[in-house]
């Protein structure tokens, strides 16, 4: 959530009070708040750090080698988009 919802909220979550959903392992750098009716949606490993992308102006959102998001994902991988051989992937 980089630069997302800076004027207010980046996520608005409406749920029933008995749900077990959570937002975890996210970076909310320069972003708005997470809003939920019961205030029970924020989970583990929520960060607010500069992700240090390689070159945002050219659309390169890969993490720099010194990014604080390296190895911060729930599986020990980098937090954020997954890249393989400079190609965005879903694996």
The 8 nearest C-alpha neighbors of each residue, nearest first, counted from 0:
[[1, 27, 3, 26, 2, 30, 28, 9],
 [0, 2, 28, 3, 27, 30, 29, 26],
 [3, 1, 30, 29, 5, 0, 28, 4],
 [4, 2, 30, 0, 1, 9, 5, 31],
 [5, 3, 9, 31, 8, 6, 30, 7],
 [4, 6, 31, 30, 7, 3, 2, 8],
 [7, 5, 4, 31, 8, 30, 3, 9],
 [8, 6, 31, 5, 4, 32, 9, 30],
 [7, 9, 31, 32, 4, 10, 33, 34],
 [8, 10, 4, 31, 3, 32, 33, 30],
 [11, 9, 33, 8, 34, 12, 32, 4],
 [12, 10, 34, 35, 33, 13, 8, 9],
 [11, 13, 35, 34, 10, 14, 36, 33],
 [14, 12, 35, 36, 11, 15, 34, 37],
 [15, 13, 16, 12, 18, 36, 35, 37],
 [14, 16, 17, 18, 13, 37, 36, 19],
 [15, 17, 18, 14, 37, 36, 39, 19],
 [16, 18, 15, 19, 14, 20, 37, 39],
 [19, 17, 16, 15, 20, 14, 21, 39],
 [18, 20, 17, 21, 40, 39, 16, 15],
 [21, 19, 18, 40, 22, 39, 42, 41],
 [22, 20, 40, 42, 41, 23, 19, 39],
 [21, 23, 41, 42, 40, 20, 24, 25],
 [22, 24, 42, 43, 25, 44, 45, 21],
 [25, 23, 44, 45, 72, 43, 73, 26],
 [26, 24, 45, 23, 46, 27, 44, 78],
 [25, 27, 46, 47, 28, 45, 0, 48],
 [28, 26, 0, 47, 30, 1, 46, 29],
 [27, 29, 47, 1, 48, 30, 49, 26],
 [28, 30, 2, 1, 27, 5, 31, 3],
 [31, 29, 5, 3, 2, 28, 27, 4],
 [32, 30, 8, 5, 4, 9, 7, 3],
 [31, 33, 8, 9, 34, 7, 30, 10],
 [34, 32, 10, 8, 9, 11, 35, 31],
 [33, 35, 11, 10, 12, 32, 8, 36],
 [34, 36, 12, 38, 37, 13, 11, 40],
 [35, 37, 38, 13, 34, 14, 12, 39],
 [36, 38, 39, 35, 16, 40, 14, 15],
 [39, 37, 35, 36, 40, 34, 41, 33],
 [40, 38, 37, 41, 35, 21, 42, 36],
 [39, 41, 21, 38, 22, 20, 42, 35],
 [42, 40, 22, 21, 39, 23, 43, 38],
 [41, 43, 23, 21, 22, 40, 44, 45],
 [44, 42, 23, 45, 24, 41, 22, 21],
 [43, 45, 24, 23, 46, 25, 42, 71],
 [46, 44, 25, 24, 43, 26, 23, 47],
 [45, 47, 26, 48, 27, 25, 44, 28],
 [48, 46, 28, 27, 26, 49, 45, 29],
 [49, 47, 28, 46, 50, 26, 67, 27],
 [48, 50, 51, 28, 47, 67, 66, 29],
 [51, 49, 66, 52, 48, 68, 67, 62],
 [52, 50, 66, 49, 63, 62, 53, 65],
 [53, 51, 62, 60, 61, 63, 54, 50],
 [52, 54, 63, 61, 62, 59, 60, 51],
 [55, 53, 59, 56, 57, 52, 58, 60],
 [54, 56, 58, 59, 57, 60, 52, 53],
 [57, 55, 54, 58, 59, 60, 53, 52],
 [56, 58, 55, 59, 54, 60, 53, 52],
 [59, 57, 55, 56, 60, 54, 53, 61],
 [58, 60, 54, 55, 57, 61, 53, 52],
 [61, 59, 52, 55, 58, 53, 62, 54],
 [60, 62, 52, 59, 53, 63, 82, 80],
 [63, 61, 52, 53, 66, 51, 60, 64],
 [62, 64, 53, 66, 65, 52, 51, 61],
 [63, 65, 66, 62, 69, 53, 51, 67],
 [66, 64, 63, 67, 51, 69, 62, 68],
 [67, 65, 63, 51, 68, 64, 50, 69],
 [66, 68, 69, 50, 65, 48, 49, 51],
 [69, 67, 66, 71, 78, 77, 50, 70],
 [68, 70, 77, 67, 71, 66, 78, 76],
 [69, 71, 77, 76, 75, 72, 68, 78],
 [72, 70, 68, 78, 69, 77, 75, 76],
 [73, 71, 78, 75, 76, 74, 77, 70],
 [72, 74, 75, 24, 71, 76, 78, 44],
 [75, 73, 72, 76, 71, 70, 77, 78],
 [74, 76, 70, 72, 73, 71, 77, 78],
 [77, 75, 70, 72, 74, 71, 78, 69],
 [76, 78, 70, 69, 72, 71, 68, 79],
 [77, 79, 72, 68, 71, 69, 76, 70],
 [80, 78, 77, 81, 68, 25, 72, 26],
 [81, 79, 82, 78, 87, 61, 60, 88],
 [80, 82, 88, 87, 89, 79, 90, 83],
 [83, 81, 87, 86, 88, 85, 80, 84],
 [84, 82, 86, 85, 87, 88, 81, 90],
 [83, 85, 86, 82, 87, 88, 81, 61],
 [86, 84, 83, 82, 87, 61, 59, 88],
 [87, 85, 83, 82, 84, 88, 81, 61],
 [88, 86, 82, 81, 83, 85, 80, 89],
 [87, 89, 82, 81, 90, 86, 83, 80],
 [88, 90, 81, 87, 80, 82, 83, 86],
 [89, 88, 81, 82, 83, 87, 80, 86]]
